[in-house]
Amino acid sequence: MSDAKKEPDEFDEEELIRSEFDSIVSSLSLDESSPTTYLDELDRFDHDGFVQPNPPRQTLKGFIHSAKSAINRWLKRGYHEDDRAAL
């Protein structure tokens, strides 16, 4: 079946696809004379001046107090089925 001659319509469609591809490729510029690349621009990125927070260390007593406070706030909320949290 693959040895059968192509229909004139099929040939025209393939030729049209090839000509479209050739026109797209011919319009591409492969000039690499740019002084910087995309990776160079990423290296110069300022990261919006973000400074990572550094909270103070907590004592054991303070940690237990904040955990107890968080659990009490969670229990006072009411309906808990949709939050997928479990104690």
Steps between C-alpha positions, in 0.01 A plus 500: 500500500782742577642439149186638340532831318396807691183677412550849358321651803736327746805624313371856502433483874850369577654761274299771674620379843862493382478849354344636820776336707770639272355850525493480882855368521635755255367785715683376812813684597786285625722798572682432828682831516306616806738595785285323762292188514180423685700320771719807548188710554373252760830521688465879520145473636464686832238263649293809587721578800346217701659447841421167660347541846704380794269459802660487845551162665223390732544343840341164580248670728413753228467223239259301719300815573468592128406141409231494770370836380485382136315179596248695708437744212448203264255330739296820548445537124214250487449286188825316408416228245611692192847607624643142501688566825506238774608506863 
